[in-house]
Amino acid sequence: RLFAETLAIIVNGELTQLFTGHGVASRDNYDQRIYAKTASLFEMSSRAAAMISPVNKDTVKGMQNYGYQVGMAFQIVDDILDFTGEQSEVGKPVGSDLLQGLITLPTLHYIQDHPSDPDVILLLDGKFNLERECMLRLVQSIRRSDAISQSLSEAGKYIDEALCALADMPVGIEKQALEDLARYIVDRRL
């Protein structure tokens, strides 16, 4: 049942993104989208692993929270890498999410800090797919702005919460591996 519920969340998230997610500059929309797209899978995987282990219910809840927090951070970092990574390393052109009309956290931060940027105005007016040169300029502006560091800071907060979720877990190689994985999420550089 847990797997079926998570699959439904993922499918609904993908359908929502496909039909309504383009050009929407809303933090709530973004958070819902990355939960559905990524964090729900991490959350379910962590919870399921704990459920089949000899642990108490508090540990299961802690692992579920850990998965949620790591999943949110993972997707934020992935969205950052969409601006900072190289095409040969990330497997898609730099800024491809924005060029497809997907507004991710770095873009949201840039919009908030630069509301009068003419390219932001075009984006918010829904002309992202008509003005490719504007979007390419916007990608470069975001790369040079504080939006990247602001987004990375938010990913770091999710990782801090993930590590706190492990507080009741007994010390051992399993806990250390989970802590190392969480830290790797924000340290990865492609």
Backbone as JSON, one array per atom type, in Angstrom:
{
  "sequence": "RLFAETLAIIVNGELTQLFTGHGVASRDNYDQRIYAKTASLFEMSSRAAAMISPVNKDTVKGMQNYGYQVGMAFQIVDDILDFTGEQSEVGKPVGSDLLQGLITLPTLHYIQDHPSDPDVILLLDGKFNLERECMLRLVQSIRRSDAISQSLSEAGKYIDEALCALADMPVGIEKQALEDLARYIVDRRL",
  "N": [[0.82, -1.19, 0.0], [1.94, 1.25, 0.79], [3.84, 1.69, -1.23], [2.15, 1.92, -3.45], [0.67, 4.21, -2.79], [2.71, 6.13, -2.79], [3.55, 5.97, -5.45], [1.26, 6.97, -6.67], [1.35, 9.62, -5.75], [3.7, 10.49, -7.03], [3.01, 10.18, -9.77], [0.76, 11.88, -9.93], [2.06, 14.26, -9.32], [3.81, 14.53, -11.51], [1.93, 14.77, -13.59], [0.63, 17.11, -12.8], [2.77, 18.91, -13.02], [3.21, 18.73, -15.76], [0.83, 19.76, -16.87], [0.19, 22.11, -15.47], [2.37, 23.28, -14.26], [4.17, 24.94, -15.59], [5.76, 28.02, -15.88], [4.77, 28.96, -13.47], [5.26, 30.93, -10.77], [5.57, 30.26, -7.86], [6.2, 29.57, -4.5], [4.88, 27.66, -2.97], [3.84, 26.0, -4.99], [6.24, 25.09, -6.09], [7.4, 23.7, -3.86], [5.45, 21.69, -3.48], [5.67, 20.41, -5.93], [8.35, 19.43, -5.95], [8.23, 17.76, -3.78], [6.39, 15.83, -4.66], [7.71, 14.91, -6.95], [10.25, 14.02, -6.13], [10.97, 13.98, -3.27], [8.96, 12.45, -2.07], [9.52, 9.86, -2.89], [12.03, 9.36, -1.71], [11.22, 9.62, 0.94], [9.36, 7.51, 1.22], [11.03, 5.31, 0.68], [12.9, 5.42, 2.77], [11.21, 5.14, 4.97], [10.05, 2.62, 4.44], [12.3, 0.95, 4.59], [12.89, 1.2, 7.3], [10.56, 0.12, 8.38], [10.76, -2.6, 7.87], [12.77, -3.3, 9.47], [14.14, -4.18, 12.71], [13.02, -2.04, 14.56], [11.68, 0.63, 16.65], [8.48, 2.45, 16.59], [8.95, 5.19, 16.69], [11.46, 5.43, 15.55], [10.86, 4.62, 12.96], [9.22, 6.75, 12.18], [11.11, 8.79, 12.39], [12.91, 8.0, 10.4], [11.27, 8.24, 8.16], [10.89, 11.02, 8.16], [13.56, 11.77, 7.83], [14.0, 10.8, 5.19], [12.2, 12.43, 3.77], [13.32, 15.0, 4.22], [15.93, 14.72, 3.14], [15.24, 14.1, 0.51], [13.97, 16.49, -0.34], [16.14, 18.26, -0.16], [17.88, 17.04, -1.99], [16.53, 17.43, -4.45], [16.5, 20.23, -4.59], [19.26, 20.75, -4.78], [19.73, 19.45, -7.19], [18.27, 21.15, -8.84], [19.79, 23.45, -8.55], [22.16, 22.58, -9.75], [21.27, 22.48, -12.33], [21.66, 25.03, -13.17], [24.36, 25.52, -12.56], [25.95, 23.38, -13.29], [27.77, 21.57, -15.85], [26.84, 20.79, -19.19], [27.84, 18.35, -20.2], [28.25, 16.97, -17.88], [25.88, 16.97, -16.33], [24.04, 16.05, -18.07], [22.14, 17.43, -19.5], [21.23, 20.51, -21.16], [22.54, 23.55, -19.7], [20.41, 25.32, -17.58], [18.09, 24.16, -18.54], [15.64, 23.5, -17.31], [14.41, 25.99, -16.76], [14.31, 26.96, -19.37], [12.38, 25.31, -20.34], [10.24, 26.28, -19.07], [9.93, 25.65, -16.4], [9.88, 26.73, -13.19], [12.2, 26.9, -10.8], [13.75, 26.68, -7.49], [16.17, 28.35, -7.47], [15.43, 30.2, -9.46], [13.09, 31.28, -8.35], [14.18, 32.61, -6.12], [15.74, 34.49, -7.49], [13.77, 35.95, -8.85], [12.43, 37.07, -6.68], [14.43, 38.75, -5.64], [15.01, 40.39, -7.8], [12.73, 41.8, -9.05], [12.15, 43.71, -11.0], [13.67, 43.17, -13.2], [13.82, 43.07, -16.67], [13.71, 40.61, -18.04], [12.69, 38.9, -16.11], [10.17, 39.98, -15.88], [9.12, 39.35, -18.41], [9.15, 36.56, -18.13], [7.31, 36.18, -16.03], [5.08, 37.16, -17.26], [4.4, 35.11, -18.85], [5.73, 34.68, -21.21], [7.88, 33.08, -21.58], [8.41, 31.01, -23.37], [8.42, 32.25, -25.77], [10.47, 34.02, -26.04], [13.37, 33.14, -26.34], [16.03, 34.12, -26.22], [15.84, 35.95, -24.13], [15.39, 34.21, -22.02], [17.78, 32.8, -22.0], [19.5, 34.85, -21.25], [18.44, 35.3, -18.74], [19.04, 32.9, -17.45], [21.85, 33.15, -17.29], [21.98, 35.42, -15.66], [20.87, 34.45, -13.3], [22.77, 32.53, -12.65], [24.9, 34.17, -11.96], [24.0, 35.44, -9.72], [22.93, 35.86, -6.23], [21.08, 33.92, -5.91], [21.74, 31.26, -6.25], [23.44, 30.63, -4.05], [21.62, 31.2, -2.01], [19.71, 29.23, -2.46], [21.24, 26.92, -2.07], [21.78, 27.23, 0.62], [19.22, 26.81, 1.66], [18.88, 24.12, 0.97], [20.82, 23.08, 2.63], [19.63, 23.54, 5.11], [17.53, 21.72, 5.03], [19.05, 19.39, 5.11], [20.21, 19.63, 7.64], [17.9, 19.25, 9.17], [17.34, 16.64, 8.42], [19.49, 15.29, 9.58], [18.94, 15.79, 12.26], [16.65, 14.25, 12.47], [17.68, 11.76, 12.74], [18.52, 11.57, 15.3], [17.59, 9.91, 17.43], [18.39, 7.45, 16.66], [20.39, 4.56, 17.15], [23.93, 4.77, 17.69], [26.14, 3.79, 15.16], [27.31, 1.92, 12.26], [25.28, 2.09, 10.39], [23.82, 4.43, 11.0], [25.89, 6.27, 10.65], [26.37, 5.97, 7.92], [23.96, 6.96, 6.86], [24.11, 9.61, 7.75], [26.41, 10.43, 6.37], [25.51, 10.16, 3.73], [23.48, 12.1, 3.67], [24.98, 14.45, 4.05], [26.54, 14.35, 1.76], [24.71, 14.99, -0.21], [24.43, 17.83, -0.26], [27.02, 18.49, -0.74], [27.77, 17.53, -3.17], [29.18, 17.96, -6.33], [28.94, 18.37, -9.65]],
  "CA": [[0.0, 0.0, 0.0], [2.84, 2.4, 0.87], [4.41, 1.89, -2.56], [1.08, 2.39, -4.34], [0.37, 5.6, -2.43], [3.82, 6.96, -3.25], [3.48, 6.02, -6.91], [0.16, 7.89, -7.0], [1.86, 10.97, -5.51], [4.65, 10.8, -8.1], [2.28, 10.33, -11.03], [-0.02, 13.12, -9.84], [3.01, 15.37, -9.4], [4.26, 14.67, -12.9], [0.81, 15.29, -14.38], [0.44, 18.51, -12.42], [3.86, 19.66, -13.63], [3.01, 18.72, -17.2], [-0.31, 20.56, -17.3], [0.0, 23.4, -14.79], [3.57, 23.73, -13.57], [5.03, 25.8, -16.4], [5.62, 29.45, -15.71], [4.15, 29.3, -12.2], [6.28, 31.41, -9.85], [5.0, 30.13, -6.52], [6.98, 28.69, -3.64], [4.04, 26.51, -2.62], [3.82, 25.13, -6.17], [7.56, 24.47, -6.18], [7.55, 22.71, -2.79], [4.57, 20.55, -3.78], [6.2, 19.71, -7.1], [9.54, 18.64, -5.64], [7.82, 16.66, -2.9], [5.78, 14.79, -5.49], [8.66, 14.42, -7.94], [11.47, 13.44, -5.57], [11.02, 13.74, -1.82], [8.04, 11.36, -1.68], [10.21, 8.59, -3.13], [13.02, 9.24, -0.64], [10.47, 9.44, 2.18], [8.82, 6.15, 1.22], [12.14, 4.35, 0.75], [13.44, 5.44, 4.13], [10.19, 4.58, 5.87], [9.92, 1.18, 4.17], [13.48, 0.28, 5.14], [12.73, 1.15, 8.76], [9.43, -0.75, 8.71], [11.15, -4.02, 7.82], [13.88, -3.46, 10.41], [13.68, -4.34, 14.1], [13.1, -0.74, 15.25], [10.4, 1.08, 17.2], [7.7, 3.35, 15.72], [9.59, 6.51, 16.64], [12.54, 5.34, 14.57], [10.21, 4.6, 11.64], [8.83, 8.14, 11.89], [12.35, 9.53, 12.18], [13.44, 7.65, 9.08], [10.38, 8.86, 7.17], [11.25, 12.43, 8.14], [14.89, 11.82, 7.21], [13.83, 10.64, 3.75], [11.57, 13.65, 3.25], [14.29, 16.11, 4.26], [16.99, 14.43, 2.16], [14.64, 14.21, -0.83], [13.78, 17.91, -0.67], [17.48, 18.81, -0.39], [18.4, 16.45, -3.23], [15.93, 18.08, -5.61], [16.98, 21.61, -4.64], [20.62, 20.72, -5.32], [19.59, 19.12, -8.61], [17.82, 22.37, -9.51], [20.96, 24.33, -8.58], [23.08, 22.04, -10.76], [20.71, 22.84, -13.64], [22.25, 26.32, -13.51], [25.8, 25.61, -12.34], [26.65, 22.23, -13.86], [28.09, 21.57, -17.28], [25.97, 19.87, -19.93], [28.46, 17.03, -20.31], [28.22, 16.3, -16.58], [24.52, 16.81, -15.81], [23.26, 15.33, -19.08], [21.16, 18.29, -20.17], [21.78, 21.87, -21.28], [22.44, 24.43, -18.54], [19.18, 26.1, -17.57], [17.04, 23.51, -19.33], [14.35, 23.58, -16.62], [13.84, 27.32, -17.03], [14.02, 27.05, -20.8], [11.13, 24.57, -20.55], [9.19, 26.96, -18.32], [9.85, 25.18, -15.01], [10.48, 27.69, -12.27], [12.76, 26.18, -9.66], [14.09, 27.54, -6.37], [17.06, 29.46, -7.82], [14.66, 31.21, -10.2], [12.22, 31.96, -7.39], [15.0, 33.57, -5.37], [16.12, 35.59, -8.39], [12.56, 36.76, -9.07], [12.19, 37.82, -5.44], [15.47, 39.76, -5.47], [15.12, 41.23, -9.0], [11.39, 41.8, -9.68], [12.03, 44.64, -12.13], [14.48, 42.71, -14.33], [12.93, 42.9, -17.83], [13.56, 39.19, -18.37], [11.78, 38.37, -15.09], [8.83, 40.45, -16.25], [8.69, 38.49, -19.52], [8.88, 35.23, -17.58], [6.07, 36.22, -15.25], [3.98, 37.42, -18.2], [4.12, 33.88, -19.59], [6.36, 34.72, -22.53], [9.14, 32.36, -21.48], [8.64, 30.16, -24.54], [8.46, 33.07, -26.98], [11.67, 34.85, -26.02], [14.47, 32.27, -25.93], [17.2, 34.93, -25.86], [15.58, 36.49, -22.78], [15.56, 33.13, -21.06], [19.22, 32.52, -21.91], [20.06, 35.93, -20.42], [17.97, 35.07, -17.37], [19.86, 31.8, -16.92], [23.15, 33.71, -16.93], [21.78, 36.32, -14.52], [20.67, 33.6, -12.11], [24.08, 31.92, -12.35], [25.78, 35.18, -11.35], [23.33, 36.09, -8.59], [22.92, 35.18, -4.93], [20.01, 32.91, -5.91], [22.36, 29.93, -6.13], [23.86, 30.43, -2.66], [20.4, 31.16, -1.19], [19.1, 27.91, -2.64], [22.11, 25.95, -1.41], [21.55, 27.41, 2.05], [17.96, 26.12, 1.98], [19.16, 22.68, 0.91], [21.56, 22.78, 3.85], [18.67, 23.49, 6.23], [16.85, 20.42, 4.95], [20.0, 18.37, 5.56], [20.27, 19.75, 9.1], [16.69, 18.6, 9.7], [17.5, 15.19, 8.2], [20.42, 14.8, 10.6], [18.19, 15.81, 13.53], [15.7, 13.13, 12.44], [18.42, 10.55, 13.1], [19.03, 11.73, 16.66], [17.24, 8.78, 18.31], [18.91, 6.21, 16.1], [21.61, 4.16, 17.85], [25.2, 5.01, 17.01], [26.62, 2.61, 14.45], [27.67, 2.16, 10.86], [24.08, 2.45, 9.64], [23.57, 5.86, 11.24], [26.98, 7.01, 10.02], [26.14, 5.94, 6.47], [22.86, 7.88, 6.58], [24.63, 10.96, 7.94], [27.32, 10.71, 5.25], [24.68, 10.34, 2.54], [22.82, 13.41, 3.77], [25.99, 15.5, 3.82], [26.96, 14.28, 0.35], [23.68, 15.63, -1.04], [24.73, 19.25, -0.45], [28.42, 18.66, -1.12], [28.04, 16.99, -4.51], [29.46, 18.92, -7.39], [29.13, 17.64, -10.91]],
  "C": [[0.87, 1.26, 0.0], [3.43, 2.72, -0.51], [3.37, 2.44, -3.52], [0.74, 3.84, -4.06], [1.46, 6.54, -2.94], [3.82, 7.07, -4.77], [2.38, 6.97, -7.36], [0.6, 9.34, -6.81], [2.79, 11.39, -6.64], [3.93, 11.05, -9.41], [1.46, 11.62, -11.03], [0.89, 14.34, -9.94], [3.5, 15.6, -10.81], [3.16, 15.24, -13.79], [0.55, 16.75, -14.07], [1.52, 19.38, -13.06], [3.64, 19.79, -15.13], [1.93, 19.7, -17.63], [-0.43, 21.92, -16.64], [1.28, 23.99, -14.22], [4.42, 24.73, -14.33], [4.72, 27.26, -16.17], [4.96, 29.87, -14.41], [5.24, 29.66, -11.2], [5.73, 31.43, -8.43], [5.84, 29.16, -5.7], [6.17, 27.46, -3.25], [4.0, 25.5, -3.77], [5.14, 24.38, -6.28], [7.72, 23.38, -5.12], [6.68, 21.48, -3.03], [5.14, 19.72, -4.93], [7.42, 18.87, -6.74], [9.24, 17.54, -4.62], [7.3, 15.51, -3.75], [6.81, 14.12, -6.4], [9.79, 13.61, -7.31], [11.35, 13.04, -4.11], [10.09, 12.61, -1.39], [8.7, 9.99, -1.86], [11.27, 8.33, -2.05], [12.33, 8.93, 0.69], [9.95, 8.0, 2.29], [9.93, 5.12, 1.37], [12.71, 4.27, 2.16], [12.47, 4.82, 5.13], [10.08, 3.07, 5.69], [11.1, 0.41, 4.74], [13.37, 0.15, 6.65], [11.63, 0.18, 9.16], [9.81, -2.23, 8.72], [12.35, -4.31, 8.71], [13.34, -3.61, 11.83], [13.85, -3.05, 14.9], [11.71, -0.35, 15.75], [9.73, 2.1, 16.26], [8.32, 4.74, 15.63], [10.74, 6.52, 15.63], [11.98, 5.3, 13.16], [9.81, 6.01, 11.25], [10.06, 9.0, 11.61], [12.94, 9.26, 10.81], [12.57, 8.22, 7.96], [10.71, 10.34, 7.03], [12.62, 12.63, 7.49], [14.76, 11.75, 5.69], [13.21, 11.86, 3.11], [12.59, 14.77, 3.14], [15.4, 15.92, 3.23], [16.45, 14.57, 0.74], [14.43, 15.65, -1.26], [15.14, 18.55, -0.99], [18.05, 18.31, -1.71], [17.84, 17.19, -4.44], [16.35, 19.54, -5.72], [18.38, 21.64, -5.23], [20.59, 20.36, -6.8], [19.17, 20.36, -9.41], [18.94, 23.41, -9.57], [21.91, 23.89, -9.68], [22.57, 22.3, -12.18], [21.26, 24.18, -14.11], [23.78, 26.3, -13.46], [26.6, 24.47, -12.96], [26.97, 22.43, -15.33], [27.24, 20.51, -17.97], [26.55, 18.47, -19.99], [28.38, 16.25, -19.0], [26.81, 16.05, -16.07], [23.59, 16.16, -16.83], [22.17, 16.13, -19.76], [21.74, 19.69, -20.24], [21.59, 22.67, -19.99], [21.16, 25.26, -18.67], [18.01, 25.46, -18.28], [15.67, 23.54, -18.64], [13.67, 24.91, -16.93], [13.47, 27.47, -18.49], [12.75, 26.28, -21.17], [9.97, 25.19, -19.77], [9.02, 26.49, -16.89], [10.6, 26.15, -14.11], [10.89, 26.94, -11.01], [13.22, 27.18, -8.6], [15.1, 28.63, -6.73], [16.33, 30.58, -8.58], [13.73, 31.97, -9.27], [12.99, 32.98, -6.57], [15.39, 34.76, -6.25], [14.93, 36.52, -8.63], [12.29, 37.64, -7.85], [13.18, 38.98, -5.3], [15.54, 40.76, -6.62], [13.77, 41.33, -9.73], [11.26, 42.73, -10.89], [12.94, 44.28, -13.3], [13.54, 42.46, -15.51], [12.7, 41.44, -18.21], [12.65, 38.48, -17.36], [10.35, 38.75, -15.45], [8.29, 39.62, -17.41], [8.33, 37.09, -19.02], [7.53, 35.2, -16.87], [4.85, 36.53, -16.11], [3.67, 36.21, -19.06], [4.75, 33.83, -20.96], [7.69, 33.98, -22.55], [9.43, 31.54, -22.73], [8.71, 30.95, -25.84], [9.79, 33.81, -27.12], [12.87, 34.04, -25.52], [15.71, 33.06, -25.5], [17.05, 35.54, -24.47], [15.83, 35.41, -21.73], [17.04, 32.76, -20.91], [19.91, 33.59, -21.07], [19.68, 35.71, -18.95], [18.76, 33.94, -16.71], [21.22, 32.33, -16.47], [23.04, 34.64, -15.72], [21.62, 35.52, -13.23], [22.0, 32.97, -11.69], [24.98, 32.89, -11.6], [25.21, 35.77, -10.06], [23.51, 35.3, -7.28], [21.88, 34.07, -4.87], [20.57, 31.5, -5.72], [22.75, 29.67, -4.67], [22.66, 30.41, -1.72], [19.75, 29.78, -1.27], [19.92, 26.83, -1.96], [21.96, 26.03, 0.11], [20.26, 26.7, 2.48], [18.14, 24.61, 1.94], [19.9, 22.25, 2.18], [20.65, 22.7, 5.08], [17.89, 22.18, 6.22], [17.78, 19.31, 5.45], [20.16, 18.43, 7.08], [19.08, 19.07, 9.75], [16.77, 17.08, 9.54], [18.41, 14.6, 9.27], [19.75, 14.79, 11.97], [17.21, 14.64, 13.61], [16.36, 11.82, 12.84], [18.86, 10.54, 14.56], [18.76, 10.53, 17.56], [17.78, 7.44, 17.82], [20.2, 5.83, 16.84], [22.86, 4.43, 17.0], [25.67, 3.71, 16.38], [26.9, 2.94, 13.0], [26.46, 2.57, 10.02], [23.79, 3.94, 9.77], [24.64, 6.7, 10.56], [26.79, 7.07, 8.51], [25.03, 6.91, 6.07], [23.3, 9.33, 6.73], [25.55, 11.35, 6.78], [26.54, 10.95, 3.96], [24.03, 11.72, 2.54], [23.81, 14.54, 3.48], [26.45, 15.52, 2.36], [25.98, 15.03, -0.56], [24.04, 17.09, -1.3], [26.18, 19.49, -0.86], [28.71, 18.23, -2.55], [28.22, 18.12, -5.51], [29.72, 18.11, -8.65], [29.96, 18.45, -11.86]]
}
